[in-house]
Amino acid sequence: MKFINPKVDYAFKKIFGSDQSQDILISFLNAIIYGGKKVIQSLTILNPYNPGQLISLKDTYLDIKAVLVDGSIVVIEMQVARMSGFKKRVAYNLAKAYANQLETGEDYLLLNPAIAVTITDFVLFEKPNNFINKFVFKEETKNFECLDKQLRLIFV
């Protein structure tokens, strides 16, 4: 029996990004983000179209976009081939998902954390040799956390 490769865009979105597969997505995110702890109990899968709030901002399409019960936004992407500017694209999509939460005049206190989970089919970081690498904003020399995990990057 032949199976569809889950790295194919359509299959990846069907496995993780459909309403019928919410339990699979919840289990995956709990494993990747929270080390297997069952923190996420439910989520809502959103339209992955990520338009710019301003006409001048670049429109982007994510593989999967979800909002967790606590309001955190998770953008998930599968990248099979290396491409120039890849890390910048990941940062742009995360920043845009975070910034698109507010309308003109709304208070910054309404912002919820945003998490980018990016799965690559190639080695992205030579050092360290981990399968999962998690990044948050930290002070450069003393290494203390700055933004209380408002913006997180996770690479698998």
C-alpha positions in Angstrom: 0.0 0.0 0.0 1.4 3.4 -1.0 1.0 6.4 1.3 1.1 10.1 0.5 4.3 11.7 1.7 3.3 13.9 4.7 5.9 16.5 3.5 3.8 17.2 0.4 1.9 20.5 1.0 -1.6 19.1 0.5 -0.9 16.0 2.7 0.7 18.1 5.5 -2.3 20.5 5.6 -4.7 17.6 5.5 -2.9 15.7 8.4 -2.4 18.7 10.7 -4.6 21.6 9.4 -8.1 20.2 8.9 -10.9 20.4 11.5 -11.1 16.6 11.5 -7.4 16.4 12.6 -7.5 18.8 15.5 -6.6 16.0 18.0 -3.5 15.2 15.9 -2.5 18.9 15.8 -3.0 19.3 19.5 -0.9 16.3 20.3 1.8 17.4 17.9 1.9 21.0 19.4 1.9 19.7 23.0 4.9 17.5 22.1 6.9 20.2 20.2 6.0 23.3 22.3 5.5 21.8 25.8 7.7 18.7 25.8 4.7 16.3 25.9 2.8 18.0 28.7 -0.9 18.2 27.8 -1.1 22.0 28.1 -3.2 22.5 24.9 -6.7 21.1 25.4 -8.3 22.7 22.4 -7.6 25.1 19.6 -9.2 26.7 16.5 -7.7 26.3 13.1 -7.8 29.6 11.2 -7.6 30.5 7.6 -3.8 30.3 6.7 -4.0 33.4 4.5 -2.0 36.0 6.3 -2.7 39.4 4.7 -0.9 42.6 5.6 -3.1 45.0 7.6 -1.7 47.7 5.3 -1.9 47.5 1.5 1.8 48.0 1.3 2.6 44.9 3.4 3.4 41.6 1.6 0.6 39.0 1.7 1.7 35.5 2.8 0.2 32.0 3.0 1.0 29.8 5.9 0.6 26.1 5.9 -1.4 26.1 9.2 -2.5 28.9 11.5 -4.3 28.2 14.8 -5.3 30.0 17.9 -5.0 28.2 21.3 -7.6 28.5 24.1 -5.3 31.0 25.9 -5.3 33.2 22.7 -1.8 32.3 21.6 -1.4 32.3 17.8 0.6 29.4 16.3 1.8 29.5 12.7 3.1 26.2 11.4 5.1 25.7 8.2 6.8 22.7 6.5 9.8 23.6 4.4 11.2 20.8 2.2 13.9 22.7 0.2 16.4 25.3 1.2 15.7 28.8 -0.1 17.4 32.1 0.2 16.0 34.3 2.9 14.2 31.4 4.7 15.0 32.5 8.2 13.9 36.0 7.4 10.6 34.7 6.0 10.0 32.8 9.2 10.6 35.9 11.3 8.4 38.0 9.0 5.5 35.6 9.2 5.8 35.4 13.0 6.0 39.2 13.4 3.1 39.7 11.1 0.9 37.2 12.9 1.7 39.0 16.1 1.1 42.5 14.7 -2.1 41.6 12.9 -3.9 41.0 16.2 -4.5 44.7 16.8 -6.7 47.2 15.0 -6.1 51.0 15.1 -6.6 52.4 18.6 -6.5 49.0 20.4 -4.4 48.6 23.5 -1.1 46.6 23.4 -2.3 44.6 26.4 -4.7 42.8 24.0 -1.7 41.1 22.3 -1.4 37.4 22.8 1.8 35.4 22.3 2.7 34.2 18.9 4.6 31.0 18.2 6.2 29.9 14.9 6.7 26.1 14.5 8.8 25.4 11.5 9.5 21.9 10.3 12.4 21.6 7.8 13.5 18.6 5.8 17.1 19.8 5.9 19.6 20.7 8.5 19.0 24.3 9.4 21.5 24.7 12.3 24.9 23.0 12.3 25.3 23.7 16.0 23.6 22.6 18.2 22.7 19.2 16.8 19.2 19.1 18.3 16.1 18.0 16.6 14.1 20.7 18.2 15.5 24.2 18.7 13.5 26.8 20.6 14.2 30.5 20.6 12.9 33.5 22.6 14.2 37.1 23.0 17.1 37.1 25.5 19.5 39.7 26.6 22.7 39.3 24.6 25.4 39.1 27.3 23.5 38.1 30.5 21.1 35.7 28.7 17.9 36.7 30.6 14.5 36.6 29.0 13.1 39.9 27.7 9.5 39.6 26.2 8.0 36.9 28.5 7.8 34.5 25.5 5.6 36.9 23.5 7.4 35.8 20.3 8.8 32.3 20.0 10.5 30.4 17.2 10.6 26.7 17.3 12.4 24.7 14.5 12.1 20.9 14.1 
